[in-house]
């Protein structure tokens, strides 16, 4: 086992890897609560999504650990589940069954691109500043959703958005949860997001704002409402609107995972010469999880930025991922407790995770106008349009334009020109 995971080479131990795995799980366990709540707003069955979320995290994380030997978790993406529900199902009016089929098809394409090493090549040529801008923009978008779910901000006909009713009991509960989460995180408490959600839920129960569950441990919710649904809707994807969704999932998921992998492997000291060893296997694990997740019944999974918590305490190998997967197995049996947690309770997790992702903004070169303009618009357009894809598209169009205007066209990789053209067509004929 030690030889398989290269303990000696990476200077780690069972104790360190186990602690790292538990730490990452505690940091990401909120996904079992948040993902079902977000996807259920699209019409999906809450219990089925809970089970699909856990199983997808188990399988994807195991693949990441055993294939790539990365100390990284895979779970449904916070950015992509919001895009699934709010942009596609609610915004575009597409049924969740068809949207899930789009996720499945995108996953198949992802697998093919990974096996052909096309994803790996594209990751290596994307300008680093745009990578950081994409990660930051997704963070701002997630935080926006969290503030909305908590009732802290609301729609306003005159100013678009404004402050909500802070005296509302449920909004107050969301604010209390946010304060507790912040205190725990700044004090360096591992799993602070998860613990804060538990405490906030307890406060809600004490004051009668949240229903007290009749049991804590229960049977695993059935997957029947979502399992295999994608196979019955494959004939419905051959239209411009659904193909647009598939393309968007491809673009969004691609760069969501790319940014996370770059940041996490760099943190773990794995990146060498601006390249990531075993990146191909990591991308294959990620794409396989996407196909499996769609079949089970959840939106696109991705490399989880919360893995940074486990890496920070010493996780360096895939054994950390094995421990994370084992923790998700145990969590499957606690659905009655998990299901009573409301969107107000989970809003703090969205806000804080968004803030953590937005930290990447500091790595952008803010001294060069040709970098600032595409990066800034990539970031700001994500929350303003409630679309990750639109933010990415503007960045990929403006970056080549800015450099060409400076007669630096030779510095731009040919693939960037292709992506620029694809996004121009995307805005002209699809958005």
N, C-alpha and C positions, 0 to 999 in steps of 0.2 A: 504493500500500500504506500509506504513512504517513498519507494523508488518510482512508483507509477506517477505520483503527484510531485515528485522532485523536491521533497522536503529539504534535503541537504543542500541542493543547488540554490534554493531560494531562501535558505536560512529560517526555517519555521518548524513548528511542532504540532502534534495533535491538539495540545491544550490551546495554543494560540489560534489555530484554525477553527477549533470548536467555538471558542469565545467569539471569534470574528463572525462565524455563521449565525450564532444566536443574536449577536448585535445587529447584523444586517436584517435578520428576520423581524426583530422588534421594531426596526426603523421602517420596514416596508409592510408590516402586517396590516396597516390601515387600508391597504388595497382591497382586502377581503370585505371591508365595509363600504368603501367609497365606490369601487367599481360596480357592484350590484345596484347601488343607489343611482348612480349616473345612468347606467344602461337601462334600468327599469323605467326611467323617464321616457325611453324610446318605445316602451311597450313590452319589453322583454320580461320574462318571469324572474323575479328577484332571487328566489331560492336556487333556480337552475344556474343563474349567472354566478352565484356564490360558489357553487360546486365547480363550475367551469373555470372560474378564476383560480381557485386553489389547485385544481388538476393541471391547468396550463402552467402555473408557476412551478409546480413540482417537476413536470416533464421538461419544460424549457430550461430550468435551472440545473437539473441533472445533466442535460445535454451540454450546457455551457461548461460545467465542471469536468465532465468525463471526456468530452471531445477536445475542448480548447485549453483545459486546465487553468481557467480564469476564476478568480474569487468573486464572481459576479452573479447576481440574481436576474432572472428574467420574469417579468410579470406584465399583465395588461398595462399599457402606457396611459399615464394620466392625461397626456395631451391628446392622444388618439381616441380615448373613450369619450372625451368631451367633444371632439370633432365628430365622432360617430353619432352621438345623440343630438347635440345642439346644432351642428352645422348641416349634417346630412338628413337625419330622420325628422327633426323638427324644422330646421331651416329650409331644406329642399323638399320635404314631404315624402321622402322615400321610406317605404316600410322597412322595419328592422330586419325582416327575413332577407330581403333583397340586399340591404346594406351588408349584412353578415356574409352573404354570398360574395359580395365584392371584396370583403376582407379575405375570404378563402382564395379567390382567384389571385388577388394581389400576393398572397402568401406563396402560391404555386410559382408565380413569376419570380418572386424573391428567391425561392429555392434554386430555380434555374440560373438566375443571375449570379447567385453565390457559387454554384457548382462551376460556372464558367469563369469565375473570378472577376466578373465585370464590376460587381459592387466594390470589391477590394481595390480595383484600379481607380474607380471614381473617387473613393474616399481619399486616396493618396493625392489626387490632383486638385481637390476643392481647396480654395484659399482658406488658410487657417482662421482669418478674421471672420469670414462668413460662417464658418463652423461655430465659432463662439457666439455670433449674433443669433444664429438659429436656436441654439440652446437657451440663450437669454430670452429671446422672444417667446418661446414656448413657456418659459417661467412666468413672464408677465401675463400671458393668456390664462394660465392655470390660476394664478392669484386672482385675476379678475373674476373668474368663475366662482372661486371660493368666497370672495367678498359678496357676490350676488347671492349665492346659496345661503350665506349667513344672514342675509337681510341688512348687511352693513351698507351696501349701496343698492339703489333701486333705479328703475327707469324714470326719466323725467322728460316731458315733451319739450320743455324750453332749453334745458341744458344737457339733454341726452341721458346723463346719469346724475344722481345726487345722493346725499347721505340718506340712509334709511331711518326708520323709527327706532332709535336706540333704546327706547323705553319698553319696546315689545319684549315679552318674556323670552321667546325663543332667540331673538337677536341678542339679548343680554347673555343668554347661555352661550351663543357663538363667540361673543366677545370675551367672556370668562375663559372659554376653552382656548382662545387665541393667546390670552395673557399667560395661562398656565403653560402652554406649549412653548412660548418664548422664554419663560423663566427656566424651564427644564433644559432647553437647548443651550442657552447662554451659560448655564452652569455645567455644561458638558455631560449631562446625563444620557447615557446610551439608551436608545429606544424612547426618547422623550416624547416624540410625536404619538407613539402608541400609548404610553402611560397617560399622557394628557387627555387622550380620547376616552380612556377608561374612567378617569377622574371626572371629566365633564359629563359623561353618561351617568355616573353615580349622582352627581349634583342634580341633573335633570330628573332622575327618578325620585330623589328626596323631595323635590318641589313639585312633583306631579306633572312635569312637562314631558317625560318619557315613560312609556309603559314598562312596568317591571316584568321581565320574562318569567314564564311559569316554570322554566327549567334552564339550566346552564349547558348541560351536555345533552345532545340529542342525535337523532339519526341524520345521516347526510342527505340533504335535499336532492330530489330526483333531477336528473339531467333531461328527462323526457321532453319538456317543452322546447328545448333548444338543440338537443343532440341530433346531428345529421340533417338539420333543417336546410342547410346550404345545398344539399343534393337535389332538393325539390324545386329550387328556384334558379338553376343554372340557365334556363332558357329565357329568363327575364333580364339578363345583364346586357343583352345585345341591343342597347339603345344609347344614344349620345349621353343622356343624363347619368346612367349607371356606369358607363365606361369612363366618364369624367370622375366619378367617385373612386373607381379602381385606380385610375392614374394618380389621383390626389393621395390615396392611401399609400401608393408606391413612393411618391415623392416625400410625403411627410414622414412615413415610417423609416425610409432610407436614412434621412438626415437626423432623425431623432436618435436612432441607434448609433449612427456614425459619431455624432457628438459625444454621446455617453461613453462609447468604447474608447474614444481618444482620451477623454478626461480620466476615466477610471484606470486604464492601463498605465497612463502616465503617472497617476498617483501611486500605483503599486510598483513603479519602477521597472515596468516591462517594456516600455517603448524604447526602441533603439534606432537611432538615425532617422527620426521622424516616421518610423514604420513600426507596426505592431506584430510581433511574432505570433503565429497561429491565428491571425485575424480572419483568415478564410474559414477556419473551423468555427470560430466564434460567430461569424455571420451565418454559417450554415445552421448552427444551433438556433440562432435567433429566427431565421426564416422558417425552419421546421416547426418551431413553437407557434408561429403565426398560422400555419396550416392546421395544426392540431387544435389550437385555440378556437379557430373558426368552426371546426367540426363540433367541438364540445359546446360552444356557445358563448364566446366572449370576443370583444374587439381586439385589435392587433396588440400583441405583447411586444415588449422592447427591453433592451438592456436598462436596468433600473439604476438611476443615479444614486439611490439610497444605499447602494452597495459601497459607496464611499465610507459609510459608517464602519463597516466591517474591515475594510482595507485600512482605515485609520488606526484600528487596534491590532493590526498585524497580519490580516488575511492576505496570503500571497499565492495560494494554489486552489485548484478545483475542489479540494476537500472542504473548503469553506462553503462552496455551492452545495455539496452533498448534505452538509449540516442544515443549510437553509431549507432545502427540499424536505428534509425530515421534519423540520418544524412546521412546514405547511401541511404535512400529512396529519400531524397532531391537531392542527387548527381546524381541520375539516369537521371535527366532531363537536365544535362549539358554535354551530350555526344559530341556535336559539338566542344565545347571548349577543351574537354579532348582529342579528337581524333587527334588533330594537333601536339600533343607533341611527339617529336622524341626520339629514343633510346639514343641519346647523352644527351638529357635533363634529362632522367631518370637514366643515368649512375651514377650520384652523389648519388642518393637514394640507389642504389645497393651497392655502395662502403661504404657508411656510415652505412647502416643497417648491412652489413657484419662486420664492425668494432664494432658495438654495441654487436653483437652476440659473437664476438671473445673476448669480455671482460671476458667471463666466464673462459678463460684460466688461469686467476689469482687464481682461486679457486682450481686448481689441485695441488696435493702435489708433488712439483718438487724436493723434497729431497730424494725420494725413487726410485731407479732405476727400480724396478718392476712395478711402477706406471708410471714413465716417458716414458719408451719405448713404451708400448701399447698406451698411451695417445698421445704421439708425432706423432707416425705413423698414428693413427686415424685422427689426424688433418691434417698432411701434405699431405696424400694421396688423400684427397678429392679434393683439387684444382689441384694437379698434374695429376690425372687420370680423372678429370671432373666427378667423381662418388662419391656420398655420401655413397652409399652402400659398395663400396670397402674399404673406410676408416673405416666404422663401422665394417666390417667383419674382417679386420686385427686386430683391437682392441679387438674384442671378441675372436679371436683365441689366440692372444699373452698374454692377461691378465691371463687366466687360466694356460698357459704354464709357465709363469714367477713365479706364486705362487706355482705351483706344483714343479718347480725346487728348490724352497726354502723349500720344504716339508711342505707347508702350505695348502695342498689340502682340509683340513677340513674347511678352511675359505671360500671356494668357494661353492656357492649354487648349488645344482644339476641342476637347470635350466640353469645355466651358462655353464655347460658342454654340455648340449643339444644344446644350441645356438652355442657353439664353433664347435660342430660336424656339425651342419647345414651349417655353413659358410665354413667349410672345403670342404663339398660336393659342395657348391655353387661355390667355386673357382676351384674345380677339374673338374666339369662337365658343368658349365654354363658360367662363365666369359670367 
